[in-house]
Amino acid sequence: MLILKQATREMMMADNKKARGKADRSRVAKGEAYEVAYFARKHGISAAQTRALIEKVGNDRAKLTAAAKKVKPARKKAAKKKAAKKRGKG
């Protein structure tokens, strides 16, 4: 009986460091700064925008890529508008 309780407790543990599986490349981990930074740099958006997208659409890489493509043109448009405004003042 004691062995059964101990085995059940081990199966319920949240994170078993000895159990190693393959990396899940189809997801972006919001809690891992290097994953967020890589995704942001790859898609030309900020890390904050990447985290906001993960909150909005989830951590599925394909969905995030599609959402990032929608964010990026809007960012370019705003930058062009800001540059034109700056030229008009000078």
Residue frames as a rotation matrix with the C-alpha (Angstrom) as fourth column:
MET 1
0.564 0.826 0.000 0.00
0.826 -0.564 0.000 0.00
0.000 0.000 -1.000 0.00
LEU 2
0.430 -0.495 -0.755 2.82
0.172 -0.776 0.607 2.39
-0.886 -0.391 -0.249 0.84
ILE 3
-0.642 -0.691 0.332 4.48
0.418 0.047 0.907 1.75
-0.642 0.722 0.259 -2.52
LEU 4
-0.121 0.700 0.704 1.23
0.978 -0.039 0.207 2.54
0.172 0.713 -0.680 -4.33
LYS 5
0.785 0.408 -0.466 0.84
0.527 -0.835 0.157 5.85
-0.325 -0.369 -0.870 -2.47
GLN 6
0.020 -0.877 -0.480 4.44
0.091 -0.476 0.875 6.80
-0.996 -0.061 0.070 -3.22
ALA 7
-0.675 -0.231 0.700 4.06
0.668 0.210 0.714 5.94
-0.312 0.950 0.012 -6.93
THR 8
0.322 0.876 0.359 0.84
0.934 -0.356 0.029 7.97
0.153 0.326 -0.933 -7.12
ARG 9
0.674 -0.133 -0.727 2.53
0.278 -0.866 0.416 10.94
-0.685 -0.483 -0.546 -5.46
GLU 10
-0.420 -0.906 -0.055 5.43
0.209 -0.155 0.965 10.79
-0.883 0.394 0.255 -7.94
MET 11
-0.461 0.312 0.831 3.04
0.887 0.144 0.438 10.69
0.018 0.939 -0.343 -10.90
MET 12
0.615 0.788 -0.024 1.26
0.788 -0.612 0.074 13.78
0.044 -0.065 -0.997 -9.58
MET 13
-0.059 -0.706 -0.705 4.41
0.567 -0.605 0.558 15.88
-0.821 -0.367 0.437 -9.31
ALA 14
0.734 0.446 -0.512 4.29
-0.041 -0.724 -0.689 18.97
-0.678 0.527 -0.513 -11.47
ASP 15
0.691 -0.562 -0.454 7.74
-0.675 -0.277 -0.683 18.78
0.258 0.779 -0.571 -13.00
ASN 16
0.795 -0.464 0.392 9.95
0.195 0.806 0.559 15.70
-0.575 -0.368 0.731 -13.14
LYS 17
0.453 -0.697 -0.556 13.41
-0.779 -0.612 0.133 16.87
-0.433 0.373 -0.820 -14.16
LYS 18
-0.472 -0.652 0.594 14.49
-0.301 0.752 0.587 13.28
-0.829 0.098 -0.551 -14.92
ALA 19
0.155 0.613 0.774 11.71
0.676 0.506 -0.536 12.77
-0.720 0.607 -0.336 -17.48
ARG 20
-0.486 -0.408 -0.773 13.07
-0.275 -0.768 0.578 14.36
-0.829 0.494 0.261 -20.63
GLY 21
0.373 0.636 0.676 10.96
0.593 0.397 -0.700 14.60
-0.713 0.662 -0.229 -23.75
LYS 22
-0.361 -0.478 0.801 11.50
0.926 -0.287 0.246 16.20
0.113 0.830 0.546 -27.12
ALA 23
-0.820 0.026 -0.572 11.20
0.123 -0.968 -0.221 19.94
-0.559 -0.251 0.790 -27.41
ASP 24
0.137 0.927 0.348 7.84
0.831 0.084 -0.550 21.23
-0.540 0.365 -0.759 -28.55
ARG 25
-0.800 -0.599 -0.025 8.82
0.464 -0.645 0.607 23.45
-0.380 0.475 0.794 -31.44
SER 26
-0.393 0.729 0.560 5.23
0.673 -0.187 0.716 24.20
0.627 0.658 -0.417 -32.39
ARG 27
0.712 0.635 -0.301 4.80
0.654 -0.442 0.613 26.42
0.256 -0.634 -0.730 -29.32
VAL 28
-0.201 -0.714 0.671 6.35
0.107 -0.696 -0.710 29.61
0.974 -0.071 0.216 -27.98
ALA 29
0.072 0.159 -0.985 6.85
0.955 0.274 0.114 29.63
0.288 -0.948 -0.132 -24.20
LYS 30
0.620 0.274 0.735 5.83
0.164 -0.962 0.220 33.03
0.767 -0.016 -0.641 -22.85
GLY 31
0.980 -0.194 0.038 7.81
-0.065 -0.138 0.988 32.43
-0.186 -0.971 -0.148 -19.67
GLU 32
0.271 -0.927 0.258 11.08
0.802 0.366 0.472 31.83
-0.533 0.079 0.843 -21.52
ALA 33
0.452 -0.100 -0.887 12.69
-0.141 -0.989 0.040 35.18
-0.881 0.107 -0.461 -22.36
TYR 34
-0.617 -0.777 -0.126 14.93
-0.267 0.056 0.962 33.70
-0.740 0.627 -0.242 -25.05
GLU 35
-0.516 0.503 0.693 11.96
0.801 0.571 0.182 32.20
-0.304 0.649 -0.698 -26.92
VAL 36
0.581 0.746 -0.326 10.02
0.612 -0.665 -0.429 35.46
-0.537 0.050 -0.842 -26.78
ALA 37
0.178 -0.607 -0.775 13.09
-0.330 -0.779 0.534 37.45
-0.927 0.160 -0.338 -27.89
TYR 38
-0.786 -0.479 0.390 13.80
0.149 0.465 0.872 35.07
-0.600 0.744 -0.294 -30.79
PHE 39
-0.111 0.835 0.539 10.20
0.962 0.227 -0.153 35.19
-0.250 0.501 -0.828 -32.03
ALA 40
0.647 0.356 -0.674 10.09
0.310 -0.931 -0.195 38.99
-0.697 -0.083 -0.712 -31.70
ARG 41
-0.189 -0.824 -0.535 13.37
-0.374 -0.444 0.815 39.48
-0.908 0.353 -0.224 -33.58
LYS 42
-0.734 -0.085 0.674 12.38
0.462 0.665 0.587 37.01
-0.498 0.742 -0.449 -36.28
HIS 43
-0.007 0.873 0.487 9.09
1.000 0.000 0.015 38.80
0.013 0.488 -0.873 -36.96
GLY 44
-0.642 -0.367 0.673 10.23
0.471 -0.882 -0.032 42.38
0.605 0.296 0.739 -36.44
ILE 45
0.472 0.789 0.392 8.04
0.004 -0.447 0.894 43.10
0.881 -0.421 -0.215 -33.42
SER 46
-0.233 -0.560 0.795 8.85
-0.799 -0.357 -0.485 43.89
0.555 -0.748 -0.364 -29.81
ALA 47
-0.884 -0.122 -0.451 8.99
0.140 0.853 -0.504 41.37
0.446 -0.508 -0.737 -26.98
ALA 48
-0.754 0.655 -0.037 6.03
-0.221 -0.306 -0.926 43.13
-0.618 -0.691 0.375 -25.35
GLN 49
-0.083 0.721 -0.688 4.02
-0.994 -0.112 0.002 42.75
-0.076 0.683 0.726 -28.56
THR 50
-0.504 -0.162 -0.848 4.98
-0.375 0.926 0.046 39.07
0.778 0.342 -0.527 -28.67
ARG 51
-0.978 0.147 -0.146 3.77
0.196 0.432 -0.880 38.52
-0.067 -0.890 -0.452 -25.11
ALA 52
-0.443 0.861 -0.250 0.53
-0.614 -0.494 -0.615 40.37
-0.653 -0.119 0.748 -25.91
LEU 53
-0.137 0.360 -0.923 0.00
-0.905 0.334 0.265 38.14
0.404 0.871 0.279 -28.95
ILE 54
-0.811 -0.181 -0.556 0.58
0.012 0.945 -0.326 35.02
0.585 -0.271 -0.764 -26.83
GLU 55
-0.824 0.565 -0.035 -2.09
-0.039 -0.118 -0.992 36.29
-0.565 -0.817 0.120 -24.42
LYS 56
-0.209 0.785 -0.583 -4.46
-0.840 -0.450 -0.304 36.98
-0.500 0.427 0.753 -27.31
VAL 57
0.336 0.356 -0.872 -4.07
-0.874 0.463 -0.148 33.95
0.351 0.812 0.467 -29.62
GLY 58
0.953 -0.049 0.299 -2.26
-0.111 0.861 0.496 31.42
-0.281 -0.506 0.815 -27.43
ASN 59
0.204 -0.979 -0.012 1.21
-0.572 -0.129 0.810 29.94
-0.795 -0.158 -0.586 -27.77
ASP 60
0.517 0.021 0.855 0.76
0.557 0.751 -0.355 28.01
-0.650 0.660 0.377 -31.03
ARG 61
-0.417 -0.853 -0.315 3.62
0.283 -0.451 0.847 29.11
-0.864 0.264 0.429 -33.30
ALA 62
-0.646 0.207 0.735 1.57
0.756 0.038 0.654 29.03
0.108 0.978 -0.181 -36.54
LYS 63
0.469 0.883 0.026 -1.18
0.852 -0.461 0.248 31.22
0.231 -0.094 -0.968 -35.08
LEU 64
0.430 -0.395 -0.812 1.38
0.417 -0.710 0.567 33.60
-0.801 -0.582 -0.141 -33.58
THR 65
-0.664 -0.708 0.238 3.18
0.508 -0.194 0.840 33.93
-0.549 0.679 0.488 -36.92
ALA 66
-0.248 0.669 0.701 -0.07
0.865 -0.173 0.471 34.84
0.436 0.723 -0.536 -38.67
ALA 67
0.740 0.542 -0.399 -0.91
0.671 -0.637 0.380 37.38
-0.048 -0.549 -0.835 -35.96
ALA 68
0.043 -0.822 -0.569 2.61
0.441 -0.495 0.749 38.85
-0.896 -0.283 0.341 -36.08
LYS 69
-0.661 -0.246 0.709 2.28
0.749 -0.145 0.647 39.41
-0.056 0.958 0.280 -39.82
LYS 70
0.319 0.857 0.404 -0.81
0.786 -0.478 0.392 41.52
0.529 0.193 -0.827 -39.13
VAL 71
0.732 -0.101 -0.674 0.97
0.502 -0.590 0.632 43.53
-0.462 -0.801 -0.382 -36.43
LYS 72
-0.230 -0.973 0.028 4.13
0.709 -0.148 0.690 44.19
-0.667 0.179 0.723 -38.44
PRO 73
-0.353 0.098 0.931 2.51
0.817 -0.453 0.357 46.13
0.457 0.886 0.080 -41.34
ALA 74
0.745 0.663 0.076 0.66
0.519 -0.646 0.560 48.33
0.420 -0.378 -0.825 -38.86
ARG 75
0.518 -0.646 -0.560 3.96
0.515 -0.287 0.808 49.07
-0.683 -0.707 0.184 -37.16
LYS 76
-0.497 -0.707 0.503 5.65
0.823 -0.202 0.530 49.98
-0.273 0.678 0.682 -40.45
LYS 77
0.079 0.638 0.766 2.75
0.748 -0.546 0.378 52.26
0.659 0.543 -0.520 -41.36
ALA 78
0.900 0.249 -0.359 2.99
0.435 -0.579 0.689 54.09
-0.037 -0.776 -0.629 -38.03
ALA 79
0.075 -0.960 -0.271 6.76
0.620 -0.168 0.766 54.53
-0.781 -0.226 0.583 -38.46
LYS 80
-0.481 -0.195 0.855 6.29
0.858 -0.307 0.412 55.97
0.182 0.931 0.315 -41.96
LYS 81
0.514 0.769 0.380 3.64
0.606 -0.639 0.474 58.36
0.608 -0.013 -0.794 -40.67
LYS 82
0.757 -0.302 -0.579 5.92
0.451 -0.401 0.798 59.48
-0.473 -0.865 -0.167 -37.84
ALA 83
-0.311 -0.934 0.176 8.85
0.750 -0.127 0.649 60.01
-0.584 0.334 0.740 -40.25
ALA 84
-0.222 0.313 0.923 6.67
0.812 -0.464 0.353 62.05
0.539 0.828 -0.151 -42.64
LYS 85
0.822 0.563 -0.083 5.46
0.491 -0.629 0.602 64.19
0.287 -0.536 -0.794 -39.76
LYS 86
0.407 -0.772 -0.488 9.02
0.541 -0.226 0.810 64.77
-0.736 -0.594 0.326 -38.61
ARG 87
-0.501 -0.585 0.637 10.13
0.853 -0.209 0.479 65.83
-0.147 0.783 0.604 -42.12
GLY 88
0.224 0.707 0.671 7.23
0.737 -0.573 0.359 68.29
0.638 0.414 -0.649 -42.33
LYS 89
0.887 0.094 -0.452 8.37
0.421 -0.567 0.708 70.03
-0.190 -0.819 -0.542 -39.17
GLY 90
0.094 -0.978 -0.185 12.01
0.589 -0.095 0.802 70.34
-0.802 -0.184 0.568 -40.25
